[in-house]
Amino acid sequence: MERQQWMEALLRLHHVQNFSRAAACRQLGLKVSTGYKFFRRFGESGLSWPLHDEMTPTELEQALYPSEFNPSRASQLSSERRRRPNFTPEFKRYLVEQSMQPGINVARLAREHGLNDNLLFNWRRRYLKEQDKNSPEAHVSKCPICDVW
């Protein structure tokens, strides 16, 4: 059964025939979670039952699932997602070197640069671990972990 076919039927079963949402879903052979998501969308859309007489199944679907009919809305939603930052090796090296200075509060340094404290501590740990692997006597002039990322 296509979405346009079951949307209005689900609303009628629930509002007219007083089926529970779950029972209405079972009656139509839908997953209960699908029905609950549909009713949530219906409530958030501002529509009310009964639907006005001129509303077609396509218009109902467009009102409840706008991103599928408006590609610019779908791209807007995906661009609003927060992406994980990609820090340059130079930036990582700079912060690790700064954090190694005597008297520096590593957590404060991380927060001043908009980082989670643990991220900078992890960079430092990797840097020190890599230094120990190379040789204890050798002076490392750059952060070896930065080249790996």
Phi and psi in degrees as a GROMACS rama.xvg file:
@    title "Ramachandran Plot"
@    xaxis  label "Phi"
@    yaxis  label "Psi"
@TYPE xy
-76.9753  159.379  GLU-2
-58.6424  -43.4045  ARG-3
-60.6984  -30.7127  GLN-4
-72.7092  -41.1953  GLN-5
-88.3184  -18.4215  TRP-6
-60.8022  -53.8891  MET-7
-68.6887  -35.6465  GLU-8
-63.3626  -38.9457  ALA-9
-64.901  -42.1706  LEU-10
-63.9924  -42.3575  LEU-11
-64.5641  -44.3713  ARG-12
-60.7856  -40.6046  LEU-13
-75.348  -48.6905  HIS-14
-85.8922  -36.5191  HIS-15
-91.0399  -46.8617  VAL-16
-95.4646  3.96616  GLN-17
58.137  33.9064  ASN-18
-73.3868  147.971  PHE-19
-67.8719  163.549  SER-20
-59.7168  -44.18  ARG-21
-64.6012  -42.9288  ALA-22
-65.7031  -37.6926  ALA-23
-63.9768  -40.2632  ALA-24
-64.1569  -45.2711  CYS-25
-62.5973  -38.7324  ARG-26
-60.2367  -36.6775  GLN-27
-92.9998  -2.37539  LEU-28
76.9059  27.9564  GLY-29
-101.697  155.611  LEU-30
-67.7303  142.785  LYS-31
-62.9024  -37.5537  VAL-32
-63.1192  -35.1135  SER-33
-63.4946  -42.8563  THR-34
-64.3615  -42.999  GLY-35
-64.7135  -39.3933  TYR-36
-63.9725  -40.464  LYS-37
-61.4817  -48.4305  PHE-38
-64.8181  -33.1228  PHE-39
-64.4585  -46.7063  ARG-40
-60.7205  -41.476  ARG-41
-60.8097  -44.6807  PHE-42
-65.4222  -39.1366  GLY-43
-75.1413  -21.2301  GLU-44
-74.5357  -18.6656  SER-45
89.2872  -1.14866  GLY-46
-75.8659  157.553  LEU-47
-137.495  159.203  SER-48
-96.1414  135.491  TRP-49
-78.8672  151.317  PRO-50
-68.8625  151.069  LEU-51
-68.6722  152.67  HIS-52
-60.5597  -29.1249  ASP-53
-81.8857  -9.04574  GLU-54
-75.6951  120.479  MET-55
-87.4508  162.793  THR-56
-57.7556  -35.1749  PRO-57
-65.5955  -42.1073  THR-58
-65.5322  -37.0946  GLU-59
-63.2392  -44.841  LEU-60
-63.5414  -40.7503  GLU-61
-64.0355  -36.4067  GLN-62
-69.681  -34.4911  ALA-63
-92.5736  -23.8187  LEU-64
-130.709  63.7338  TYR-65
-65.5994  -32.2648  PRO-66
-66.3027  -25.1568  SER-67
-77.1672  -19.6294  GLU-68
-102.71  -16.6901  PHE-69
-123.877  96.1284  ASN-70
-59.7021  -30.7769  PRO-71
-67.6394  -32.3501  SER-72
-67.2132  -40.2951  ARG-73
-64.7491  -42.2288  ALA-74
-69.7547  -31.8011  SER-75
-65.2262  -41.8533  GLN-76
-63.672  -41.0938  LEU-77
-71.4585  -30.2722  SER-78
-76.7765  -17.286  SER-79
-78.9504  -15.6054  GLU-80
-65.3936  141.399  ARG-81
-81.4273  126.984  ARG-82
-99.3253  150.817  ARG-83
-69.276  129.374  ARG-84
-69.5468  151.429  PRO-85
-115.163  100.99  ASN-86
-82.7463  141.097  PHE-87
-73.7015  153.999  THR-88
-58.6862  -34.3612  PRO-89
-65.0618  -42.6601  GLU-90
-62.9731  -45.4783  PHE-91
-60.5547  -46.2459  LYS-92
-61.3531  -44.1689  ARG-93
-58.5517  -48.5311  TYR-94
-66.9609  -39.9186  LEU-95
-62.4004  -44.3118  VAL-96
-64.6574  -39.7178  GLU-97
-63.5426  -40.3252  GLN-98
-70.6401  -18.2567  SER-99
-83.7541  -9.5398  MET-100
-67.251  142.722  GLN-101
-62.9516  138.433  PRO-102
82.9293  3.18901  GLY-103
-85.3802  132.595  ILE-104
-87.1941  109.027  ASN-105
-63.3231  -42.3332  VAL-106
-62.3539  -42.5629  ALA-107
-65.3826  -41.9354  ARG-108
-59.5336  -43.3987  LEU-109
-62.2896  -46.9184  ALA-110
-65.1121  -34.3816  ARG-111
-63.8316  -25.332  GLU-112
-103.627  13.6383  HIS-113
73.088  27.1058  GLY-114
-109.882  155.831  LEU-115
-71.844  139.309  ASN-116
-54.4477  -42.5507  ASP-117
-63.4973  -30.4614  ASN-118
-63.0663  -47.4034  LEU-119
-66.7262  -37.9691  LEU-120
-62.2406  -38.5773  PHE-121
-65.9735  -41.7911  ASN-122
-59.6595  -43.4175  TRP-123
-62.5685  -44.4981  ARG-124
-61.0787  -43.9237  ARG-125
-64.8111  -39.9535  ARG-126
-61.6848  -48.6034  TYR-127
-65.7597  -38.3174  LEU-128
-64.147  -42.6602  LYS-129
-67.2549  -35.5392  GLU-130
-62.7311  -42.4196  GLN-131
-65.4331  -32.0709  ASP-132
-70.0058  -38.3057  LYS-133
-64.9138  -66.6548  ASN-134
-178.088  142.852  SER-135
-67.3745  -28.0413  PRO-136
-86.3773  -25.9667  GLU-137
-71.5759  141.284  ALA-138
-91.088  125.704  HIS-139
-96.3084  119.422  VAL-140
-86.8359  -20.237  SER-141
-134.56  163.732  LYS-142
-76.9817  109.664  CYS-143
-64.9762  -27.3187  PRO-144
-71.2241  -23.7632  ILE-145
-68.7019  -28.7624  CYS-146
-75.5825  -22.6732  ASP-147
-75.1142  -35.8672  VAL-148
